[in-house]
Amino acid sequence: MKITPFYLVMDELKRIIRGPVLLDEQSLDHYSRDGSIFSIKPAAVVLPRDRSDIQKLVVWLAQKRKENPTDNRYTLVCRGKGTDQAGGPLGEGVIVRFPDHLNKILEIGSDFCRVEPGVIFGELNRALAANNKIIPSFPASADFSTMGGAVANVAAGEKTIKYGTSRNYVKSLKVILSSGEEIETKPFNPQELAAKKSQNDFEGELYRQIDELINNHRDLIDRSKPQVTKNASGYALWEVKKPSGEFDLGQLFIGAQGTLGVITEITFRTIDCPETSALIVGYFDDLEKLGEAVESLVPLGPSAVELVDHYFLEVVRNNSPQLLTGLLPEKVPQYVLLVEFDGSVGEVKAGIGRAEPIIKSVAYEVKVALDPNEQEKLWQLRHSAAAVIMEKLPGPKKALPFVEDGTVSPKYLVEYLRDLGELAKRYDLAVPVWGHAADGDMHFQPLLDLADERDRNKIFDFARDVFTVIGKYRGSVSGEHNDGLFRTPYLDITFGQEMVDLFFEVKKIFDPLGIFNPYKKASRDFEVLKKYMRREYNIHELH
């Protein structure tokens, strides 16, 4: 049997689609990394011109995969700007990059917008602002990350506690399935669902099988749902079929990291921009008092409740002290809590009025900022400082993202932080902590050197212990960064084996040949993590 050399196979791909196919070493090297601790060299990088290119690519890959069922070069991995921190947009196959051509805002309506997946989140919100509208689920990386990534990862950020995650703003999706056909997903009533299930095509088969799977495992699905305010982990089977009978298959694509199909168009719900905002900053020397404050503040409806700890402040002070000038009291705090209220002038005034005495009763110092410039400066404690932690640390040890997005119910925040601190001591790790206190979503990035075998050996045991703690509180290994390559094999710990077996079934139903983003969402393969873990960490090369 004559075997066609792989480079000739890629030349065949070039003839099939209109968009560029990058095969040069420089491009393959660049797209082998994202914001994670992994590096995987792809077979090719495709910059599709349109949906037709993607459909042709999917059909071509499906045929090649049938002929070569174990060759992961014949797989497809979607990529935006590569800001993912868990290896989601990395793979041995064909990387499909969206921001180059599929980057158009197609329509802005009175309470919605319709976009292609390569649109940048920050740019979309700036365009919406002209109509006094916003999608408030933007992540910290909004100026770089794409709307396709926002859906694929269930993007969220500091305003989640008031406004919810990106899941709450998706009205409908257009998706290319593993069969090559494009479908549109949106909520259907029982009669519309019955019509979908009666279709004699792959779409109809999806509706039949997923409805049956949910009906047969309703109790398991309900009891396995993480008890958190935001979750990006697993396949969201609990979101698909409501008690009313409403059925939205799109809920599975949201957060699926491109493992079930390729999103080509998104319609988002938009809301009015808040009229104004105000910020209260509390400085704490005691974890219990911090917990009291968070528990009392959440029912008041703040738009953000953000936390940084003393390790975080120490790292920033040692590397970029100018960022903290004038922002800290003389006594350096163990914790800083930033609490924002937004809305109408009356709503903000009322929120501040209720929150200020609560914080003053437990914090040893408090600042209130009504002026936008003063608020922006105080937000540096959280925003600019986080960039120092992630990007500017000198020396070989870096703040590594692999357990950085664990989330528990905010009622367990104090216990969770205490448990994490004890684990850090046991493993002799310096671990700066920051994140979304009101959601119990802590960014917890140990300082480790990937070139040091002792540090590399700590990663897997430490991760298992952290995820076991999260499981104890029925939390999620990821509130907003998703499972990606690293966290996927650990999902048995938080969901249980039976529920993870359902994730495997979902993957097989949508992608029987396994062409979409291998090793993400449904995998128990730890060896692939060890195989592709970097020996250095540098995220300056992204975007």
ABEGO torsion letter per residue (X at the ends): XBBBBAAAAAAAAAAABABBBBABAAAAAAAABBABABBBBBABBBBBABAAAAAAAAAAAAAAAAABAABAABBBBBBBAGABAAGAABBABBBBBAAAABABBABBBAABBBBBAABBAAAAAAAAAAAGBBBAABBAAAAABBAAAAAAAGBBBAAAAAAEBAAAABABBBBBBAAGBBBBBBBBBAAAAAAAAABBBAAAAAAAAAAAAAAAAAAAAAAABBBBABBABEBBAAAABBAAGBBBAAAAABGAGGAAEBBABBBBBBBBBBABBBBBBBBBABAAAAAAAAAAAAAAGBABBBBBBAAAAAAAAAABAAAABGABBABBBABBBBBBBBEBAAAAAAAAAAAAAAAAAABABBBBBABAAAAAAAAAAAAAAAAAAAAABBEABBBBBAAAABBBBAAAAAAAAAAAAAAAAAAGBBBBBBEBAAAGBBBBBBBBBAABAAAAAAAAAAAAAAAAAAAAAGBBABAAAEAEAAAAAAAAAAAEAAAAAAAAAAAAAABAAGABGBGBGBBABAAAAAAABBABBBAAABX
